[in-house]
Amino acid sequence: MKSLNFKSALKTYAINGDESNVIKVNTADVGIFERAAKSKKFLADIKNKAQEIKNGGGKTAIDTISELDKQVREQLNYIFGTDVSTPAFGTMNSLTFVDGVPVFVGFLNALLDEVTADITAEQKKAEKSIAKYVNQVKE
C-alpha cells in the first residue's frame, strides 16, 4: 500500500501533562469554529436539556446526567472531528463540576484557545505568502 504524505496541522496534546493520555486535533481546521457555533446552543442549554430528558420518561437524576454526559461527549467529538472526550474525561462524567463549572467547559475553553492561537499563526503565514504573490501582479 502506498502512503500519501502531506503537511497537516495535526497537533498532539497531553491531557493534564500525562503523555500517555493524548488527543490529536487538526488545529488549523477552521471548520472547528463552524461546528462549535452549531453546538453552542446545545452546550449552553445543558440545564434545560436535563429537565427535558428527565420529563421525557420518568428517568432518575443519575440516568439524566448519564444521558447528558453521552450527548456532551458527542458534541465535543463532533466539534473537533475526533474522539477528544475519552482521553479528556476517561470514565469521569463530563458534567462533573471543577471550580464551579462543568469540566467539559474548562476543557472546551482550553482547546479552543489552542485552536484560535494556531489558526491566527497560520493566517499570518498565509498573509505573507499571499502578499508576496499579490505584489508580483502588475496592474
C-alpha positions in Angstrom: 0.0 0.0 0.0 1.3 3.4 -0.9 1.3 6.2 1.7 0.0 9.7 0.9 2.1 12.2 2.8 1.3 15.9 3.1 1.6 18.5 5.8 -1.3 18.9 8.1 -1.8 20.9 11.3 -2.4 17.8 13.4 -1.2 18.5 16.9 -0.9 16.2 19.8 -1.8 17.4 23.3 -1.1 15.6 26.6 -4.1 15.7 28.9 -3.0 17.5 32.1 0.6 16.7 31.4 0.1 12.9 31.0 2.0 12.0 27.9 0.4 8.5 27.8 -3.0 10.2 27.5 -3.2 12.4 24.4 -5.6 13.9 21.9 -4.8 14.7 18.3 -6.6 17.6 16.7 -6.1 19.4 13.4 -5.8 22.9 15.0 -5.9 24.6 11.6 -9.3 23.3 10.7 -11.4 26.4 10.5 -14.4 24.1 10.4 -14.0 23.7 14.2 -15.5 27.2 14.7 -18.5 26.4 12.5 -19.1 23.1 14.3 -18.6 24.9 17.7 -21.2 27.5 16.7 -23.6 24.8 15.8 -23.1 23.1 19.1 -23.1 26.3 21.2 -26.8 26.3 21.9 -26.9 22.7 23.0 -23.9 23.1 25.3 -25.2 26.4 26.8 -28.6 24.9 27.4 -27.5 21.9 29.5 -29.7 22.7 32.4 -32.8 22.8 30.2 -31.8 19.7 28.4 -31.5 17.9 31.8 -35.1 18.9 32.6 -36.3 17.8 29.1 -34.7 14.4 29.5 -36.0 13.9 33.0 -39.5 14.9 32.0 -39.4 12.6 29.0 -39.8 9.3 30.6 -39.5 9.1 34.3 -35.7 8.9 34.3 -33.8 9.2 37.5 -31.3 12.0 38.1 -28.5 9.5 37.5 -30.0 8.4 34.2 -30.5 12.0 33.2 -26.9 13.0 33.9 -25.6 9.9 32.2 -27.6 10.7 29.1 -26.4 14.3 29.1 -22.8 13.2 29.5 -23.2 11.0 26.4 -24.6 13.9 24.4 -21.9 16.4 25.6 -19.2 13.9 24.6 -20.8 13.5 21.2 -20.9 17.3 20.7 -17.3 17.7 21.7 -16.1 14.9 19.4 -18.2 16.5 16.6 -16.6 19.9 17.1 -13.1 18.6 16.9 -13.7 15.8 14.4 -12.2 13.1 16.6 -12.7 11.5 19.9 -11.4 14.1 22.4 -13.8 13.1 25.1 -12.4 9.7 26.1 -8.8 10.9 26.6 -10.0 14.1 28.3 -12.5 12.6 30.7 -11.9 8.9 30.8 -14.8 7.4 32.8 -15.5 10.7 34.6 -18.8 12.3 33.8 -18.1 15.4 31.6 -20.7 17.3 33.8 -18.6 16.9 36.9 -18.0 20.3 38.5 -14.5 21.6 38.9 -14.0 25.2 40.3 -17.7 25.8 39.9 -18.1 24.8 36.3 -18.6 21.5 34.4 -15.2 20.0 33.5 -16.2 19.9 29.8 -16.4 23.7 29.8 -12.9 24.1 31.1 -11.6 21.5 28.6 -13.5 23.1 25.7 -12.2 26.6 26.5 -8.6 25.4 26.8 -8.7 23.5 23.5 -10.5 26.4 21.6 -7.8 28.8 22.9 -5.1 26.5 21.4 -7.0 26.2 18.1 -7.5 30.0 17.9 -3.8 30.7 18.5 -2.8 28.1 15.8 -5.3 29.4 13.3 -4.1 33.0 13.9 -0.5 32.0 13.4 -1.3 30.1 10.2 -3.3 33.1 8.9 -0.2 35.4 9.4 1.9 32.9 7.5 -0.6 32.9 4.7 -0.8 36.7 4.6 2.9 36.8 3.9 2.7 34.3 1.1 -0.3 35.9 -0.4 1.3 39.4 -0.2 4.4 38.1 -2.0 2.3 37.0 -5.0 -0.1 39.9 -5.0 2.9 42.3 -5.1 4.2 40.5 -8.2 1.0 41.1 -10.1 1.2 44.3 -12.1 -1.9 46.3 -12.8 
